[in-house]
Amino acid sequence: MQKYIDLKNDLDLEKLREPANIIRNGGIAIFPTETVYGIGTNGFNEESIRKIYEIKKRDFSKPISLLVSNMEMVKMVAEDVSDLEYALMEKFWPGPFTIILKKKKIVPDILTANSDTVGVRMPNGIVAKKLIEYAGVPVATPSANISGKPSGTSINDIIEDFKGKVDYIIDTGLSELGIPSTIVKVVGNVPNILREGTISKEQVEKVKKL
């Protein structure tokens, strides 16, 4: 049965331990980040990732990014990280910044649409960071919306689409930013903006010049 956690008026982070355990064991939770609400599961669980694609009606050709709570998790999923990639992470993490890195074999191909790269982000929202920390694994997390619909910035936007389809819904009210993260891929030691969010192209390019 789907469970609901209301943290709008009482930010009791201990309440996140149970949904974090559910995520680690392949369950699915909707939770807030500082950008938009996400729908997440264990980033190493191929069956659970497939279920997220099905719930969202997402095309399997569209990869899903991983959310991490620390740099050790980055080392779990990525290899051959360049100095510039590290500099970008240091500058913009935690925050609304996703970077495309070379993935390790442990990352399921279904998550990356059979690509050899994976998107990684360390969210700034305290609930998301603590949930991932408690789960102890990178969390595969696309935005919590049916593909083609706007990204959800509150539970009210999305609850009808996901009612009965996930294990947990964690509600903190409106998203802080309401805009998806900036996505960057470094190619030939040059940062390429794949999607511009609140972090601008100019801000990213300044890191290259340091």
N, CA, C and O of each residue as an XYZ file, in Angstrom:
840
protein
N       0.843     -1.196      0.000
C       0.000      0.000      0.000
C       0.881      1.250      0.000
O       1.862      1.332      0.739
N       0.520      2.207     -0.828
C       1.284      3.450     -0.930
C       1.233      4.238      0.372
O       0.169      4.380      0.974
N       2.382      4.750      0.808
C       2.440      5.531      2.040
C       2.779      6.983      1.717
O       3.464      7.277      0.738
N       2.283      7.881      2.566
C       2.447      9.315      2.366
C       3.122      9.916      3.588
O       2.704      9.674      4.720
N       4.176     10.706      3.352
C       4.867     11.390      4.444
C       4.755     12.899      4.215
O       5.209     13.414      3.193
N       4.148     13.597      5.169
C       3.967     15.038      5.072
C       5.047     15.737      5.898
O       5.037     15.687      7.128
N       5.978     16.390      5.197
C       7.059     17.117      5.878
C       6.927     18.632      5.697
O       7.878     19.375      5.937
N       5.748     19.080      5.275
C       5.583     20.504      4.979
C       5.762     21.368      6.224
O       6.354     22.445      6.155
N       5.256     20.902      7.353
C       5.323     21.708      8.576
C       6.242     21.120      9.636
O       6.550     21.776     10.630
N       6.678     19.885      9.425
C       7.543     19.223     10.404
C       8.622     18.457      9.662
O       8.398     17.333      9.212
N       9.799     19.067      9.533
C      10.872     18.467      8.740
C      11.643     17.458      9.588
O      12.808     17.668      9.928
N      10.964     16.354      9.920
C      11.572     15.288     10.721
C      12.264     14.312      9.765
O      11.623     13.444      9.173
N      13.574     14.470      9.628
C      14.317     13.677      8.641
C      14.401     12.203      9.005
O      14.702     11.373      8.148
N      14.139     11.868     10.261
C      14.136     10.459     10.659
C      13.033      9.689      9.940
O      13.129      8.476      9.756
N      11.995     10.399      9.540
C      10.892      9.757      8.820
C      11.327      9.252      7.439
O      10.604      8.494      6.794
N      12.509      9.678      6.995
C      13.001      9.267      5.678
C      13.691      7.910      5.700
O      13.980      7.343      4.646
N      13.955      7.389      6.884
C      14.698      6.117      6.958
C      13.923      4.962      6.319
O      14.509      4.139      5.616
N      12.630      4.897      6.556
C      11.846      3.791      5.983
C      11.753      3.878      4.465
O      12.022      2.883      3.792
N      11.381      5.037      3.891
C      11.377      5.087      2.420
C      12.761      4.885      1.813
O      12.877      4.343      0.713
N      13.812      5.312      2.511
C      15.175      5.076      2.017
C      15.470      3.583      1.953
O      16.093      3.110      1.003
N      15.029      2.852      2.948
C      15.210      1.395      2.962
C      14.418      0.749      1.822
O      14.883     -0.194      1.182
N      13.221      1.271      1.584
C      12.386      0.771      0.479
C      13.094      1.003     -0.858
O      13.115      0.117     -1.713
N      13.671      2.189     -1.035
C      14.404      2.501     -2.275
C      15.584      1.552     -2.436
O      15.790      0.997     -3.515
N      16.353      1.363     -1.381
C      17.527      0.483     -1.445
C      17.130     -0.923     -1.871
O      17.887     -1.603     -2.564
N      15.946     -1.357     -1.460
C      15.480     -2.709     -1.770
C      14.643     -2.783     -3.048
O      13.967     -3.780     -3.300
N      14.696     -1.714     -3.854
C      14.039     -1.772     -5.160
C      12.659     -1.159     -5.219
O      11.981     -1.243     -6.243
N      12.229     -0.533     -4.112
C      10.950      0.160     -4.133
C      11.079      1.515     -4.807
O      12.174      1.936     -5.178
N       9.950      2.192     -4.962
C       9.914      3.464     -5.689
C       9.269      4.538     -4.827
O       8.230      4.314     -4.204
N       9.899      5.709     -4.800
C       9.372      6.829     -4.016
C       9.367      8.105     -4.844
O      10.253      8.336     -5.667
N       8.362      8.919     -4.611
C       8.324     10.278     -5.148
C       8.780     11.210     -4.039
O       8.282     11.135     -2.916
N       9.726     12.089     -4.349
C      10.279     12.952     -3.312
C      10.729     14.286     -3.915
O      10.946     14.383     -5.123
N      10.866     15.313     -3.069
C      11.233     16.633     -3.577
C      12.738     16.786     -3.759
O      13.525     16.242     -2.983
N      13.129     17.524     -4.780
C      14.483     18.061     -4.870
C      14.314     19.574     -4.963
O      13.187     20.066     -5.005
N      15.415     20.315     -4.994
C      15.282     21.769     -5.083
C      14.819     22.212     -6.465
O      14.395     23.356     -6.633
N      14.892     21.327     -7.456
C      14.457     21.687     -8.808
C      12.972     21.350     -8.989
O      12.126     22.244     -9.000
N      12.662     20.062     -9.131
C      11.282     19.588     -9.240
C      11.181     18.282     -8.443
O      12.184     17.772     -7.943
N       9.970     17.751     -8.331
C       9.826     16.450     -7.675
C      10.384     15.352     -8.575
O      10.276     15.414     -9.800
N      10.983     14.349     -7.940
C      11.538     13.222     -8.671
C      10.853     11.926     -8.279
O      10.213     11.837     -7.231
N      10.996     10.925     -9.133
C      10.510      9.573     -8.829
C      11.722      8.653     -8.893
O      12.325      8.489     -9.954
N      12.084      8.048     -7.751
C      13.371      7.379     -7.686
C      13.358      5.965     -7.150
O      12.445      5.546     -6.439
N      14.417      5.235     -7.523
C      14.625      3.880     -7.029
C      16.135      3.597     -7.019
O      16.934      4.429     -7.450
N      16.507      2.431     -6.527
C      17.907      2.014     -6.493
C      18.508      2.029     -7.901
O      18.029      1.335     -8.799
N      19.559      2.826     -8.079
C      20.152      2.988     -9.402
C      20.875      1.774     -9.935
O      21.325      1.771    -11.081
N      20.995      0.731     -9.111
C      21.632     -0.506     -9.555
C      20.614     -1.617     -9.836
O      20.986     -2.708    -10.267
N      19.325     -1.335     -9.591
C      18.287     -2.357     -9.707
C      17.580     -2.234    -11.054
O      16.701     -1.390    -11.233
N      17.972     -3.079    -11.990
C      17.467     -2.990    -13.363
C      15.941     -3.150    -13.432
O      15.273     -2.433    -14.177
N      15.405     -4.073    -12.667
C      13.958     -4.319    -12.690
C      13.183     -3.087    -12.208
O      12.153     -2.727    -12.776
N      13.694     -2.453    -11.158
C      13.012     -1.278    -10.606
C      13.120     -0.083    -11.543
O      12.178      0.701    -11.663
N      14.263      0.059    -12.204
C      14.429      1.139    -13.184
C      13.455      0.947    -14.339
O      12.860      1.910    -14.823
N      13.296     -0.297    -14.779
C      12.338     -0.599    -15.846
C      10.920     -0.193    -15.435
O      10.145      0.314    -16.245
N      10.601     -0.425    -14.170
C       9.269     -0.082    -13.669
C       9.044      1.435    -13.708
O       7.941      1.893    -14.007
N      10.091      2.209    -13.405
C       9.958      3.666    -13.479
C       9.668      4.101    -14.917
O       8.812      4.956    -15.148
N      10.374      3.519    -15.872
C      10.095      3.829    -17.281
C       8.624      3.553    -17.593
O       7.959      4.354    -18.249
N       8.131      2.425    -17.122
C       6.753      2.036    -17.423
C       5.754      2.949    -16.739
O       4.759      3.342    -17.348
N       6.005      3.297    -15.472
C       5.095      4.171    -14.727
C       5.017      5.550    -15.378
O       3.939      6.133    -15.491
N       6.177      6.066    -15.806
C       6.228      7.391    -16.426
C       5.812      7.384    -17.902
O       5.605      8.440    -18.500
N       5.691      6.179    -18.482
C       5.452      6.041    -19.912
C       6.588      6.714    -20.692
O       6.377      7.398    -21.693
N       7.779      6.488    -20.189
C       8.987      7.106    -20.748
C       9.612      6.195    -21.790
O       9.692      4.983    -21.593
N      10.048      6.765    -22.881
C      10.718      6.003    -23.936
C      12.042      5.463    -23.400
O      12.804      6.194    -22.769
N      12.312      4.186    -23.651
C      13.546      3.566    -23.157
C      14.797      4.132    -23.831
O      15.913      3.843    -23.399
N      14.624      4.925    -24.873
C      15.777      5.560    -25.525
C      16.234      6.815    -24.777
O      17.264      7.401    -25.112
N      15.460      7.228    -23.758
C      15.809      8.421    -22.981
C      16.447      7.990    -21.660
O      15.779      7.381    -20.824
N      17.736      8.300    -21.460
C      18.410      7.867    -20.236
C      17.870      8.567    -18.990
O      17.220      9.610    -19.071
N      18.153      7.973    -17.853
C      17.772      8.518    -16.548
C      19.050      8.816    -15.764
O      20.002      8.036    -15.791
N      19.057      9.939    -15.076
C      20.230     10.329    -14.292
C      20.203      9.709    -12.896
O      19.174      9.224    -12.426
N      21.366      9.744    -12.252
C      21.513      9.265    -10.881
C      21.696     10.456     -9.941
O      22.422     11.401    -10.251
N      21.034     10.396     -8.803
C      21.263     11.364     -7.740
C      22.180     10.732     -6.697
O      22.002      9.572     -6.324
N      23.164     11.506     -6.229
C      24.116     11.024     -5.228
C      24.134     11.985     -4.049
O      23.706     13.134     -4.161
N      24.634     11.502     -2.918
C      24.709     12.357     -1.731
C      26.136     12.719     -1.368
O      26.357     13.564     -0.501
N      27.121     12.085     -2.024
C      28.522     12.376     -1.727
C      29.405     11.915     -2.894
O      28.939     11.248     -3.818
N      30.690     12.286     -2.832
C      31.601     11.957     -3.928
C      31.935     10.468     -3.980
O      32.311      9.956     -5.035
N      31.803      9.779     -2.869
C      32.041      8.334     -2.882
C      31.054      7.637     -3.805
O      31.405      6.659     -4.466
N      29.833      8.127     -3.855
C      28.839      7.538     -4.755
C      29.203      7.806     -6.213
O      28.944      6.974     -7.083
N      29.802      8.964     -6.480
C      30.262      9.243     -7.847
C      31.289      8.193     -8.265
O      31.254      7.686     -9.387
N      32.201      7.873     -7.350
C      33.240      6.884     -7.637
C      32.655      5.488     -7.846
O      33.264      4.647     -8.507
N      31.468      5.246     -7.280
C      30.807      3.956     -7.464
C      30.326      3.776     -8.901
O      30.285      2.655     -9.408
N      29.959      4.891     -9.565
C      29.268      4.783    -10.853
C      30.058      5.333    -12.039
O      29.728      5.038    -13.188
N      31.112      6.139    -11.772
C      31.822      6.806    -12.879
C      33.313      6.529    -12.819
O      33.865      6.260    -11.753
N      33.965      6.598    -13.989
C      35.411      6.388    -14.067
C      36.025      7.388    -15.042
O      35.328      8.038    -15.821
N      37.360      7.490    -14.973
C      38.103      8.387    -15.866
C      37.576      9.821    -15.797
O      37.455     10.492    -16.822
N      37.266     10.282    -14.597
C      36.744     11.641    -14.416
C      37.894     12.639    -14.583
O      38.939     12.497    -13.949
N      37.701     13.635    -15.425
C      38.766     14.605    -15.726
C      38.838     15.698    -14.661
O      37.936     15.849    -13.837
N      39.927     16.446    -14.701
C      40.091     17.567    -13.771
C      38.978     18.599    -13.959
O      38.465     19.143    -12.981
N      38.605     18.868    -15.205
C      37.547     19.835    -15.467
C      36.208     19.332    -14.922
O      35.444     20.105    -14.344
N      35.926     18.051    -15.104
C      34.680     17.496    -14.570
C      34.641     17.610    -13.051
O      33.610     17.959    -12.476
N      35.774     17.315    -12.397
C      35.842     17.489    -10.944
C      35.642     18.955    -10.558
O      34.951     19.251     -9.584
N      36.241     19.865    -11.313
C      36.115     21.294    -11.020
C      34.665     21.766    -11.139
O      34.196     22.567    -10.330
N      33.969     21.264    -12.147
C      32.558     21.618    -12.331
C      31.707     21.099    -11.180
O      30.831     21.807    -10.683
N      31.963     19.864    -10.757
C      31.215     19.302     -9.630
C      31.488     20.088     -8.358
O      30.575     20.367     -7.581
N      32.753     20.444     -8.151
C      33.116     21.192     -6.949
C      32.447     22.566     -6.936
O      32.043     23.056     -5.881
N      32.333     23.177     -8.102
C      31.750     24.512     -8.201
C      30.236     24.498     -7.997
O      29.703     25.356     -7.293
N      29.548     23.549     -8.596
C      28.086     23.619     -8.665
C      27.339     22.612     -7.784
O      26.110     22.636     -7.722
N      28.064     21.746     -7.116
C      27.408     20.778     -6.213
C      27.569     21.183     -4.760
O      28.584     21.776     -4.394
N      26.581     20.873     -3.924
C      25.258     20.382     -4.307
C      24.443     21.495     -4.966
O      24.552     22.665     -4.598
N      23.636     21.112     -5.934
C      22.843     22.111     -6.631
C      22.214     21.580     -7.899
O      22.302     20.387     -8.189
N      21.575     22.462     -8.660
C      20.815     22.065     -9.852
C      21.704     21.879    -11.082
O      21.529     22.549    -12.099
N      22.658     20.955    -10.966
C      23.665     20.756    -12.000
C      23.892     19.264    -12.212
O      24.319     18.554    -11.301
N      23.601     18.797    -13.429
C      23.825     17.395    -13.798
C      24.994     17.321    -14.766
O      25.048     18.061    -15.748
N      25.932     16.419    -14.481
C      27.091     16.256    -15.358
C      27.107     14.847    -15.938
O      26.841     13.870    -15.238
N      27.418     14.759    -17.214
C      27.472     13.465    -17.903
C      28.883     12.903    -17.782
O      29.837     13.527    -18.246
N      29.026     11.737    -17.165
C      30.332     11.124    -16.918
C      30.416      9.741    -17.567
O      29.395      9.125    -17.873
N      31.639      9.267    -17.770
C      31.825      7.907    -18.273
C      31.409      6.921    -17.186
O      31.887      6.999    -16.054
N      30.529      6.005    -17.528
C      29.969      5.123    -16.504
C      30.821      3.871    -16.299
O      31.553      3.436    -17.188
N      30.699      3.313    -15.109
C      31.275      2.001    -14.823
C      30.286      0.911    -15.225
O      29.096      1.176    -15.401
N      30.776     -0.298    -15.368
C      29.943     -1.408    -15.830
C      28.826     -1.745    -14.844
O      27.826     -2.354    -15.222
N      28.998     -1.347    -13.574
C      27.982     -1.645    -12.559
C      26.670     -0.925    -12.849
O      25.612     -1.347    -12.382
N      26.737      0.158    -13.617
C      25.533      0.930    -13.939
C      24.735      0.196    -15.016
O      25.273     -0.076    -16.089
N      23.467     -0.131    -14.757
C      22.686     -0.898    -15.733
C      22.518     -0.153    -17.059
O      22.303      1.059    -17.079
N      22.617     -0.886    -18.153
C      22.472     -0.283    -19.480
C      21.092      0.330    -19.679
O      20.953      1.312    -20.408
N      20.074     -0.233    -19.044
C      18.719      0.295    -19.203
C      18.637      1.733    -18.710
O      17.864      2.529    -19.242
N      19.423      2.069    -17.704
C      19.422      3.418    -17.126
C      19.973      4.440    -18.111
O      19.526      5.586    -18.139
N      20.941      4.024    -18.915
C      21.665      4.952    -19.793
C      21.310      4.791    -21.264
O      22.003      5.323    -22.132
N      20.241      4.062    -21.549
C      19.834      3.803    -22.939
C      20.993      3.214    -23.739
O      21.225      3.570    -24.894
N      21.719      2.291    -23.078
C      22.853      1.583    -23.671
C      24.043      2.482    -24.007
O      24.935      2.077    -24.752
N      24.058      3.690    -23.466
C      25.195      4.585    -23.660
C      26.306      4.219    -22.683
O      26.067      3.529    -21.692
N      27.532      4.689    -22.970
C      28.644      4.433    -22.051
C      28.838      5.592    -21.066
O      29.860      5.673    -20.384
N      27.845      6.486    -21.001
C      27.899      7.610    -20.060
C      26.654      7.622    -19.184
O      25.641      7.001    -19.505
N      26.754      8.351    -18.061
C      25.623      8.455    -17.137
C      25.568      9.862    -16.560
O      26.599     10.443    -16.221
N      24.372     10.400    -16.452
C      24.186     11.702    -15.826
C      24.189     11.557    -14.312
O      23.571     10.638    -13.773
N      24.884     12.463    -13.619
C      24.994     12.398    -12.162
C      24.744     13.790    -11.586
O      25.219     14.790    -12.123
N      23.988     13.842    -10.481
C      23.723     15.116     -9.820
C      23.707     14.925     -8.313
O      23.225     13.908     -7.815
N      24.233     15.904     -7.587
C      24.121     15.935     -6.133
C      23.136     17.050     -5.773
O      23.487     18.227     -5.845
N      21.918     16.695     -5.391
C      20.912     17.725     -5.117
C      21.232     18.523     -3.858
O      21.927     18.053     -2.957
N      20.708     19.737     -3.826
C      20.925     20.620     -2.693
C      19.825     20.509     -1.647
O      20.028     20.855     -0.484
N      18.660     20.025     -2.063
C      17.540     19.903     -1.131
C      17.868     18.946      0.000
O      18.375     17.849     -0.238
N      17.584     19.353      1.228
C      17.967     18.548      2.389
C      17.250     17.204      2.418
O      17.833     16.201      2.831
N      15.987     17.171      1.982
C      15.232     15.914      1.997
C      15.824     14.932      0.993
O      16.028     13.761      1.314
N      16.096     15.400     -0.211
C      16.670     14.516     -1.231
C      18.039     13.998     -0.795
O      18.318     12.804     -0.910
N      18.890     14.889     -0.297
C      20.238     14.474      0.103
C      20.199     13.455      1.233
O      20.935     12.468      1.214
N      19.344     13.695      2.210
C      19.267     12.775      3.348
C      18.656     11.437      2.933
O      19.088     10.384      3.401
N      17.666     11.477      2.068
C      17.043     10.247      1.585
C      18.072      9.370      0.861
O      18.121      8.160      1.077
N      18.885      9.980      0.011
C      19.910      9.236     -0.731
C      20.984      8.725      0.230
O      21.452      7.593      0.109
N      21.362      9.567      1.178
C      22.359      9.161      2.178
C      21.876      7.946      2.963
O      22.629      6.990      3.154
N      20.626      7.977      3.416
C      20.064      6.847      4.153
C      19.961      5.601      3.286
O      20.175      4.486      3.763
N      19.628      5.794      1.990
C      19.505      4.642      1.086
C      20.859      3.982      0.852
O      20.946      2.766      0.683
N      21.912      4.794      0.844
C      23.260      4.246      0.696
C      23.620      3.837     -0.716
O      24.651      3.201     -0.936
N      22.781      4.197     -1.675
C      23.046      3.892     -3.089
C      22.664      5.102     -3.937
O      21.803      5.886     -3.537
N      23.293      5.266     -5.103
C      22.814      6.294     -6.033
C      21.361      5.987     -6.416
O      20.988      4.828     -6.597
N      20.563      7.027     -6.535
C      19.134      6.841     -6.797
C      18.785      7.304     -8.210
O      18.944      8.475     -8.554
N      18.304      6.360     -9.020
C      17.863      6.679    -10.379
C      16.612      7.537    -10.281
O      15.592      7.093     -9.754
N      16.685      8.782    -10.792
C      15.605      9.734    -10.524
C      15.314     10.642    -11.707
O      15.982     11.662    -11.874
N      14.331     10.296    -12.530
C      13.816     11.282    -13.482
C      12.783     12.161    -12.768
O      12.446     11.905    -11.612
N      12.289     13.180    -13.444
C      11.259     14.027    -12.850
C       9.958     13.231    -12.691
O       9.666     12.321    -13.468
N       9.194     13.597    -11.671
C       7.956     12.880    -11.356
C       6.810     13.443    -12.196
O       6.019     14.264    -11.730
N       6.743     12.988    -13.422
C       5.664     13.371    -14.321
C       5.507     12.284    -15.373
O       6.447     11.539    -15.652
N       4.334     12.197    -15.946
C       4.150     11.337    -17.107
C       4.872     12.004    -18.271
O       4.737     13.211    -18.472
N       5.629     11.239    -19.033
C       6.413     11.817    -20.132
C       5.541     12.682    -21.033
O       4.456     12.278    -21.450
N       6.035     13.871    -21.321
C       5.288     14.808    -22.148
C       4.537     15.847    -21.356
O       4.179     16.900    -21.883
N       4.294     15.556    -20.077
C       3.625     16.520    -19.206
C       4.675     17.384    -18.508
O       5.839     16.990    -18.430
N       4.279     18.565    -17.997
C       5.231     19.406    -17.264
C       5.766     18.693    -16.024
O       5.074     17.869    -15.426
N       7.003     19.015    -15.642
C       7.585     18.450    -14.422
C       6.809     18.939    -13.210
O       6.397     20.097    -13.156
N       6.609     18.051    -12.232
C       5.816     18.393    -11.068
C       6.585     19.226    -10.058
O       7.688     18.856     -9.655
N       6.010     20.347     -9.649
C       6.637     21.185     -8.632
C       5.906     21.099     -7.293
O       6.321     21.715     -6.311
N       4.821     20.336     -7.261
C       4.134     20.033     -5.995
C       3.448     18.685     -6.151
O       3.198     18.223     -7.264
N       3.149     18.062     -5.017
C       2.470     16.760     -5.061
C       1.104     16.878     -5.728
O       0.656     15.949     -6.400
N       0.448     18.012     -5.545
C      -0.873     18.203     -6.155
C      -0.821     18.100     -7.670
O      -1.797     17.701     -8.304
N       0.334     18.465     -8.258
C       0.485     18.406     -9.724
C       0.496     16.977    -10.250
O       0.112     16.726    -11.392
N       0.935     16.048     -9.417
C       1.291     14.722     -9.940
C       0.593     13.544     -9.270
O       0.680     12.416     -9.756
N      -0.096     13.791     -8.165
C      -0.588     12.666     -7.376
C      -1.580     11.793     -8.149
O      -1.590     10.573     -7.979
N      -2.407     12.402     -8.992
C      -3.393     11.613     -9.740
C      -2.721     10.661    -10.715
O      -3.204      9.549    -10.930
N      -1.606     11.089    -11.311
C      -0.908     10.258    -12.298
C      -0.197      9.064    -11.661
O       0.022      8.043    -12.313
N       0.166      9.203    -10.370
C       0.990      8.162     -9.747
C       0.305      7.446     -8.586
O       0.913      6.603     -7.927
N      -0.943      7.777     -8.339
C      -1.656      7.167     -7.224
C      -1.668      5.641     -7.352
O      -2.105      5.095     -8.366
N      -1.181      4.963     -6.309
C      -1.182      3.506     -6.287
C      -0.073      2.853     -7.090
O      -0.011      1.626     -7.165
N       0.810      3.651     -7.697
C       1.861      3.090     -8.559
C       3.247      3.143     -7.924
O       4.196      2.574     -8.463
N       3.373      3.832     -6.766
C       4.661      3.943     -6.080
C       4.494      3.518     -4.628
O       3.376      3.386     -4.131
N       5.618      3.305     -3.956
C       5.562      2.843     -2.566
C       5.443      3.988     -1.570
O       4.809      3.853     -0.523
N       6.065      5.126     -1.908
C       6.081      6.263     -0.989
C       5.923      7.571     -1.740
O       6.438      7.733     -2.846
N       5.202      8.505     -1.126
C       5.157      9.884     -1.589
C       5.603     10.767     -0.426
O       5.032     10.709      0.663
N       6.626     11.584     -0.665
C       7.161     12.482      0.362
C       6.859     13.910     -0.069
O       7.273     14.344     -1.144
N       6.143     14.631      0.768
C       5.607     15.943      0.409
C       6.239     17.040      1.264
O       6.155     16.998      2.491
N       6.879     18.034      0.608
C       7.393     19.201      1.333
C       6.811     20.497      0.774
O       7.337     21.579      1.034
N       5.737     20.388      0.014
C       5.146     21.582     -0.571
C       5.770     21.922     -1.909
O       6.238     21.031     -2.618
N       5.783     23.196     -2.263
C       6.295     23.643     -3.557
C       7.808     23.475     -3.667
O       8.533     23.690     -2.697
N       8.280     23.090     -4.852
C       9.718     23.010     -5.110
C      10.338     24.401     -4.990
O       9.711     25.407     -5.319
N      11.575     24.435     -4.513
C      12.263     25.713     -4.308
C      12.490     26.451     -5.621
O      12.243     27.654     -5.707
N      12.965     25.732     -6.656
C      13.310     26.367     -7.926
C      12.242     26.166     -8.993
O      11.880     27.109     -9.696
N      11.739     24.948     -9.116
C      10.701     24.669    -10.095
C      11.192     24.549    -11.522
O      10.389     24.489    -12.452
N      12.512     24.514    -11.707
C      13.119     24.403    -13.041
C      14.108     23.238    -13.028
O      14.908     23.137    -12.098
N      14.078     22.357    -14.030
C      15.035     21.240    -14.056
C      16.484     21.719    -14.074
O      16.770     22.875    -14.386
N      17.390     20.804    -13.731
C      18.816     21.145    -13.616
C      19.460     21.443    -14.972
O      18.992     20.997    -16.020
N      20.536     22.201    -14.913
C      21.406     22.376    -16.079
C      22.164     21.068    -16.311
O      22.656     20.461    -15.359
N      22.262     20.633    -17.565
C      22.986     19.401    -17.902
C      24.208     19.753    -18.755
O      24.099     20.461    -19.756
N      25.371     19.245    -18.342
C      26.624     19.536    -19.045
C      27.375     18.246    -19.359
O      27.437     17.330    -18.539
N      27.937     18.193    -20.544
C      28.828     17.098    -20.924
C      30.143     17.700    -21.413
O      30.146     18.558    -22.295
N      31.252     17.251    -20.842
C      32.571     17.739    -21.247
C      33.076     16.879    -22.413
O      33.178     15.657    -22.306
N      33.385     17.543    -23.512
C      33.914     16.859    -24.702
C      35.175     17.597    -25.147
O      35.128     18.793    -25.435
N      36.298     16.885    -25.202
C      37.544     17.517    -25.595
C      37.938     18.646    -24.662
O      38.472     19.668    -25.092
N      37.671     18.451    -23.396
C      37.985     19.434    -22.345
C      37.202     20.745    -22.509
O      37.623     21.800    -22.037
N      36.064     20.650    -23.183
C      35.172     21.805    -23.347
C      33.792     21.424    -22.805
O      33.230     20.413    -23.227
N      33.233     22.216    -21.874
C      31.904     21.903    -21.350
C      30.810     22.284    -22.342
O      30.726     23.434    -22.773
N      29.971     21.310    -22.701
C      28.862     21.541    -23.617
C      27.555     21.538    -22.823
O      27.294     20.616    -22.050
N      26.745     22.563    -23.016
C      25.467     22.668    -22.325
C      24.427     21.874    -23.107
O      24.099     22.231    -24.239
N      23.906     20.801    -22.515
C      22.871     20.007    -23.167
C      21.480     20.520    -22.803
O      20.535     20.389    -23.581
N      21.368     21.107    -21.606
C      20.110     21.746    -21.184
C      20.464     22.839    -20.186
O      21.156     22.584    -19.200
N      19.997     24.043    -20.436
C      20.305     25.155    -19.531
C      19.174     25.348    -18.532
O      18.015     25.526    -18.906
N      19.534     25.307    -17.251
C      18.568     25.563    -16.191
C      18.929     26.854    -15.475
O      19.260     27.853    -16.113
N      18.865     26.831    -14.144
C      19.191     28.047    -13.394
C      20.684     28.371    -13.429
O      21.070     29.528    -13.262
N      21.522     27.361    -13.645
C      22.956     27.604    -13.840
C      23.183     27.873    -15.320
O      22.890     27.028    -16.166
N      23.705     29.054    -15.628
C      23.789     29.506    -17.017
C      25.030     28.979    -17.735
O      25.980     28.500    -17.116
N      24.986     29.085    -19.069
C      26.129     28.734    -19.902
C      27.354     29.546    -19.503
O      28.468     29.024    -19.466
N      27.143     30.835    -19.203
C      28.244     31.724    -18.824
C      28.901     31.270    -17.519
O      30.126     31.291    -17.395
N      28.097     30.866    -16.566
C      28.641     30.382    -15.290
C      29.489     29.129    -15.500
O      30.556     28.983    -14.905
N      29.005     28.232    -16.349
C      29.728     26.985    -16.624
C      31.054     27.291    -17.332
O      32.093     26.727    -16.988
N      31.009     28.173    -18.304
C      32.206     28.477    -19.087
C      33.280     29.179    -18.247
O      34.466     29.074    -18.559
N      32.888     29.880    -17.204
C      33.859     30.526    -16.322
C      34.728     29.498    -15.613
O      35.900     29.758    -15.340
N      34.167     28.337    -15.314
C      34.932     27.283    -14.639
C      36.054     26.812    -15.547
O      37.146     26.504    -15.067
N      35.810     26.751    -16.831
C      36.828     26.346    -17.806
C      38.020     27.280    -17.770
O      39.153     26.863    -18.012
N      37.763     28.554    -17.465
C      38.815     29.561    -17.519
C      39.654     29.629    -16.257
O      40.691     30.292    -16.235
N      39.216     28.949    -15.203
C      39.954     29.032    -13.933
C      41.316     28.367    -14.031
O      42.065     28.346    -13.055
